[in-house]
Amino acid sequence: MPLDVDNNGIDSDGPEPKEASGSSREADPSRFDLGEFANETMRLADTTLGANPELVPGDTESMEVDATIEELAEDMVHVLMAIRDLSQKHAELTALVETSLLELQRASRQQASELNVLHRDLVGDRRAQANRAAFNAIHPAIDQIRLIHDALGTDQDEAKLQISAVLSLLRMVLQGLDYVEFVVEANDPFDPATMECVEYREGELGKVLDVVRPGYRANGVVVRPCGVRIADPATARKPAAGTTHRQTERKNPKTEREAR
C-alpha cells in the first residue's frame, strides 16, 4: 500500500490525492511540492514491485521488499522534511540579510547626513574664528588711525581726506566679515549692555558725556561695546527733583531780579 504524504511532508492515512489539472508545479515551476514528490516516489515503487513477476504478494521476500520500500519512503519523507526546514531557514536568513542591509543603508545615509552637518559646522566655526582673528587685528588699528585723524589740524585737510579713505576701507573690510560698527549719542542713558566706561569726567550721573570709540556687532550680538565717558558716581552732580541738569544751570535772570 503506498504511503501518502500531504503537502507539509507529514504521514497521512487518507486516500491518495488526485492530481488536478494544472498542478501547482505547472502554475509555479520554482515551487517544490514535497508531498507530491513523496507520493510519486511511492507510486513508482509500487509499480516496480507489481511489474516484477518473481515477487509474489504475501511471501517472505515480498514482505521484506515492502518493508524496505516503506523504510526508504519514510527516510525520503524525513529527508524532504529536512530540506523543507532548510528552505524555511534559508528564507528566514535571506529576509534577515535584506533587513540588515536596509538598516545598514539607512544608518549609512544618516551617518553621511550627520557628517555633512558636522562639516558645515566645522567650516562655519573655522570661518568665525578666522573672522574674529581678523577683527581683533583690524579694529585696534582703526582706533589708532582715528586718533591720528582727530589730532590733525585744520591746515592738513589733504592728509585728513587720505586717512578718512583708509578708515572707510577698513570699515568695509569689517562689514565683509559681518562686523558692523555702531555708535551712541551724548546724553543717552548709560547702558552697560552696549557701552563701556573708559574714563570719568564731571557731568550728570547716568548719562553719556562723550563718545570715545564706536562699538561693533556681529550677527546682532555686541562683540565690543561702545567706549564712552560718564560721570564718576562718587562725585557726580545729581539733578534736582523735577528738573533736568540744564534747567538747573540756565536760570532766568528776570526771575532772579524779581526775587530780589
C-alpha positions as CSV (number, residue, x, y, z in Angstrom):
1,M,0.0,0.0,0.0
2,P,1.5,3.4,-0.9
3,L,2.5,5.8,1.8
4,D,0.5,9.1,1.4
5,V,2.2,12.3,2.4
6,D,0.5,15.7,2.5
7,N,2.0,18.9,1.2
8,N,3.7,19.5,4.6
9,G,5.6,16.2,4.5
10,I,3.6,14.6,7.3
11,D,2.3,10.9,7.1
12,S,-1.4,10.6,6.4
13,D,-3.7,7.6,6.2
14,G,-6.2,9.3,3.9
15,P,-6.8,8.5,0.3
16,E,-4.3,9.4,-2.3
17,P,-4.8,13.0,-3.5
18,K,-6.0,13.1,-7.1
19,E,-3.8,15.1,-9.4
20,A,-5.8,18.1,-10.5
21,S,-5.4,19.6,-13.9
22,G,-2.9,22.4,-14.0
23,S,-0.9,21.3,-10.8
24,S,0.9,23.8,-8.6
25,R,4.2,22.8,-10.3
26,E,2.8,23.8,-13.6
27,A,1.5,27.0,-12.1
28,D,4.8,27.8,-10.4
29,P,7.7,25.8,-11.7
30,S,10.0,27.2,-9.0
31,R,7.9,25.7,-6.2
32,F,8.9,22.2,-4.9
33,D,5.9,20.2,-3.6
34,L,7.3,17.8,-1.0
35,G,4.0,15.8,-0.6
36,E,3.6,15.3,-4.4
37,F,7.2,14.2,-4.8
38,A,6.8,11.6,-1.9
39,N,3.6,10.2,-3.3
40,E,5.1,9.9,-6.8
41,T,8.0,8.0,-5.3
42,M,5.7,5.6,-3.5
43,R,3.6,5.0,-6.6
44,L,6.8,4.4,-8.6
45,A,7.9,1.8,-6.0
46,D,4.5,0.0,-6.1
47,T,4.6,0.0,-9.9
48,T,8.1,-1.5,-9.9
49,L,7.1,-4.2,-7.4
50,G,4.0,-5.1,-9.4
51,A,6.0,-5.3,-12.5
52,N,8.3,-7.9,-11.0
53,P,6.7,-11.4,-11.6
54,E,9.1,-13.1,-9.3
55,L,7.8,-11.3,-6.2
56,V,4.5,-12.8,-5.1
57,P,2.5,-10.8,-2.5
58,G,2.3,-12.5,0.8
59,D,5.6,-14.5,0.7
60,T,8.6,-13.6,2.9
61,E,10.7,-12.0,0.1
62,S,7.8,-9.8,-0.9
63,M,7.1,-8.7,2.6
64,E,10.8,-7.8,3.1
65,V,10.7,-5.8,-0.1
66,D,7.6,-4.0,1.1
67,A,9.2,-3.2,4.4
68,T,12.3,-2.0,2.7
69,I,10.3,0.3,0.4
70,E,8.4,1.7,3.4
71,E,11.6,2.4,5.3
72,L,13.0,4.1,2.2
73,A,9.9,6.1,1.8
74,E,10.0,7.1,5.5
75,D,13.6,8.1,5.1
76,M,12.7,10.0,2.0
77,V,10.0,11.9,3.9
78,H,12.4,12.7,6.6
79,V,14.9,14.0,4.1
80,L,12.3,16.0,2.3
81,M,11.1,17.5,5.7
82,A,14.7,18.4,6.5
83,I,15.0,20.0,3.0
84,R,11.8,21.9,3.8
85,D,13.2,23.1,7.1
86,L,16.4,24.2,5.4
87,S,14.4,26.1,2.8
88,Q,12.4,27.9,5.5
89,K,15.6,28.7,7.4
90,H,17.2,29.9,4.2
91,A,14.2,32.1,3.5
92,E,14.3,33.5,7.1
93,L,18.1,34.1,6.7
94,T,17.5,35.8,3.4
95,A,14.9,38.1,5.0
96,L,17.2,38.8,7.9
97,V,20.0,39.7,5.5
98,E,17.7,42.0,3.5
99,T,16.5,43.7,6.7
100,S,20.1,44.1,7.9
101,L,21.1,45.6,4.5
102,L,18.2,48.1,4.7
103,E,19.2,49.1,8.2
104,L,22.8,49.4,7.1
105,Q,21.8,51.6,4.2
106,R,19.6,53.7,6.5
107,A,22.5,54.0,9.0
108,S,24.9,54.9,6.2
109,R,22.6,57.7,4.9
110,Q,22.1,59.0,8.5
111,Q,25.8,59.0,9.1
112,A,26.5,60.7,5.8
113,S,23.9,63.4,6.8
114,E,25.5,63.9,10.2
115,L,28.9,64.1,8.6
116,N,27.7,66.8,6.3
117,V,26.2,68.8,9.2
118,L,29.4,68.4,11.1
119,H,31.4,69.5,8.1
120,R,29.2,72.6,7.7
121,D,29.5,73.4,11.4
122,L,33.3,72.9,11.3
123,V,33.6,75.1,8.3
124,G,31.4,77.7,10.0
125,D,33.4,77.6,13.2
126,R,36.7,78.0,11.3
127,R,35.2,80.9,9.3
128,A,34.0,82.5,12.5
129,Q,37.4,82.1,14.1
130,A,39.2,83.5,11.1
131,N,36.8,86.5,11.0
132,R,37.3,87.0,14.7
133,A,41.1,87.0,14.3
134,A,40.9,89.5,11.5
135,F,38.6,91.7,13.6
136,N,40.9,91.6,16.6
137,A,43.7,92.7,14.3
138,I,41.8,95.5,12.4
139,H,39.7,97.3,15.0
140,P,42.7,98.4,17.2
141,A,44.3,99.8,14.0
142,I,41.1,101.7,13.2
143,D,41.1,103.2,16.7
144,Q,44.7,104.4,16.3
145,I,44.1,105.8,12.8
146,R,41.0,107.7,14.1
147,L,43.1,109.2,16.9
148,I,45.6,110.4,14.3
149,H,42.9,111.8,12.2
150,D,41.3,113.8,15.1
151,A,44.8,115.1,16.1
152,L,45.5,116.7,12.7
153,G,45.0,120.4,12.4
154,T,42.7,122.3,10.1
155,D,45.6,123.1,7.8
156,Q,46.1,119.3,7.0
157,D,42.9,118.7,5.1
158,E,44.5,116.6,2.4
159,A,46.0,114.2,5.0
160,K,42.7,114.0,6.7
161,L,41.0,113.0,3.5
162,Q,43.5,110.3,2.9
163,I,43.2,109.0,6.4
164,S,39.4,109.1,6.1
165,A,39.6,107.0,2.9
166,V,41.7,104.4,4.8
167,L,39.2,104.3,7.6
168,S,36.3,103.8,5.2
169,L,38.2,100.9,3.5
170,L,38.9,99.2,6.9
171,R,35.2,99.6,7.9
172,M,34.2,97.9,4.6
173,V,36.6,95.0,5.4
174,L,35.0,94.6,8.8
175,Q,31.5,94.7,7.3
176,G,32.5,92.0,4.9
177,L,33.4,89.9,7.9
178,D,29.9,90.5,9.4
179,Y,31.2,93.1,11.9
180,V,29.1,96.3,11.9
181,E,30.1,99.5,13.6
182,F,27.6,101.3,15.9
183,V,27.8,104.5,17.9
184,V,25.7,106.1,20.7
185,E,24.9,109.8,21.2
186,A,25.9,112.1,24.0
187,N,23.3,112.4,26.8
188,D,22.0,108.9,26.1
189,P,21.3,106.9,29.2
190,F,24.3,104.7,30.0
191,D,23.6,101.1,29.0
192,P,26.2,98.5,30.2
193,A,25.0,96.0,27.6
194,T,26.2,98.2,24.7
195,M,28.5,100.7,26.4
196,E,31.8,100.6,28.3
197,C,33.1,103.4,30.5
198,V,36.7,104.2,29.5
199,E,37.0,107.5,31.5
200,Y,35.3,109.6,34.2
201,R,34.6,113.3,34.0
202,E,32.3,115.8,35.6
203,G,28.7,115.7,34.5
204,E,25.3,114.3,35.1
205,L,25.1,110.9,36.6
206,G,23.9,108.1,34.4
207,K,24.3,110.0,31.2
208,V,26.8,109.6,28.3
209,L,29.0,112.6,28.4
210,D,31.4,111.8,25.4
211,V,31.8,109.0,22.9
212,V,35.4,107.9,22.7
213,R,35.2,105.0,20.2
214,P,32.5,103.1,18.4
215,G,31.2,99.6,19.2
216,Y,30.8,96.6,17.0
217,R,28.1,93.9,16.5
218,A,28.4,90.6,14.7
219,N,25.1,88.9,13.7
220,G,23.2,91.2,16.1
221,V,25.5,90.4,19.1
222,V,27.6,93.1,20.7
223,V,31.3,91.9,20.4
224,R,32.8,95.2,21.6
225,P,30.8,97.8,23.5
226,C,31.0,101.4,22.6
227,G,33.6,103.4,24.7
228,V,32.1,106.4,26.5
229,R,32.9,108.9,29.2
230,I,30.4,109.1,32.1
231,A,30.3,110.9,35.4
232,D,32.0,109.4,38.4
233,P,29.3,108.0,40.7
234,A,31.2,109.2,43.7
235,T,31.4,112.8,42.7
236,A,28.7,113.2,40.1
237,R,26.1,116.0,40.3
238,K,22.5,114.8,40.7
239,P,19.8,116.9,39.1
240,A,17.2,118.4,41.4
241,A,13.9,116.6,41.6
242,G,11.5,117.6,38.8
243,T,14.2,119.5,36.9
244,T,17.0,118.5,34.5
245,H,20.6,119.4,34.8
246,R,20.3,122.0,32.0
247,Q,17.3,123.6,33.7
248,T,19.3,123.9,36.9
249,E,22.3,125.6,35.1
250,R,20.2,128.0,33.0
251,K,18.3,130.3,35.4
252,N,16.2,133.1,34.1
253,P,17.8,136.5,35.0
254,K,14.4,138.2,35.1
255,T,13.2,135.8,37.7
256,E,16.3,136.4,39.9
257,R,15.7,140.2,39.8
258,E,12.1,139.8,40.8
259,A,13.1,137.6,43.6
260,R,15.5,140.3,44.9
